[in-house]
């Protein structure tokens, strides 16, 4: 659509994209080539190599590391270098793990406590079951809690055949997890890695959002991931119908 003076909206979009690319290139050149660590830090804070879906976001990590060894202000280093550097590294690790953990791959090991402090290791659980449904959740996650009724219906039907549900809370506090567990009467293996998405277990499993679940066999191999409860039931029916059918890997 033309505006006054023959203005074309598409022309404006193209010009803006060109200018944004020029800005990005300038900032990234400053971040990479400046000999002044404060200039490099400012360029990173202005968005150099920003965007978790970019292929070159990792290039910011050595720049942060170099700044940390050059500046002398410890408070500035902690607040504006170490913290953003570690958060970026975590996000990159989560993204990489999410891409790697596909059907056929090994599910990461973990050892986590239940509400009574008893520890549950992934390997110990797998020794006594045939299939485990590892489900990440939190008290603030409405879609997570909405799956509980369907999971309650599924569990008794297949538990005797070697199926187990293992819930991993990533709540911010023990008290939140404890209260919600009592409210929803969770009868499954119920453990937690308290502290949110930044904790070791959700990072290892590439958890960027919840609910997120993995169906894992007794060898620790991922069979399927991010199943709906309807699909989970269909898969279990297929597997346990005659005791020999394997779960189809998608």
C-alpha positions, 0 to 999 in steps of 0.5 A: 500500500502506498502512502504520501509521496509514494511511500511503500511499506515494504520499502520501509521494511527492507530499509529497516532490515538493512540498517539493523544488519549494519548496526549488528555488524558494527556492534559485533565487530566492536565486540570482537576487535576492540582492545578495550574490555569495556567496549567489548562488554558494552557491545555484548550488552547492546546485543552482540551475538545475541539470540539463542537461535543463532548459530554463532551465539557461542562466540560471546562466551570467550569474549566474556571470559577475556573480559573477566581476566582483564578488568579489575572491578570484582563487583562489575565482573560478577554482575555484568560478566560472570552472571550473563556469561553463565546464563548464556552458557546454560541456555546454550547447553539446554538447547544442545541437550534438547537437540541431542536427546532424541529417541534411541539416545540415553537419558541422562543419569540423575540422583534426586531426593523425594519429600522425605529426603530419600534419594532416587537414582535413575539407574536404581529405578530402571533396575526394577521396571520396564518403562518409566515416564519421566515428567518435569513439572512445577506448581505454577505450571497449569498444563502440568497439573492438568495431566495428573487426572489422566496419569492417575487413570493410566498408572494402575492399568500398567504398573503391574506390567513394569510401568512407573511414573517419575515426577521431577519438580523444578519448583523454586522452593521445597515448600511450594513442592511439598504443598502442591504434592499434598494438594494433588495427592501425588502417589508416584515417585516424586522427586525434585531438583529445586531451583528452576530451569537452571538446575542440573537435571532440567539442563541435562534433559534440555528442559526449556519449558514444561510440561516435558516428559520422556518415556525411557526403557530399562536400558536407559534409552529414550523411547519417545519424548513429549508424549500427550497422555493419550499418546502415552496410553496408546504406546503402553497398550501397544507395548504390553498387549501381549508382553512382547511388542516393542514401543514404536520409536518415532 
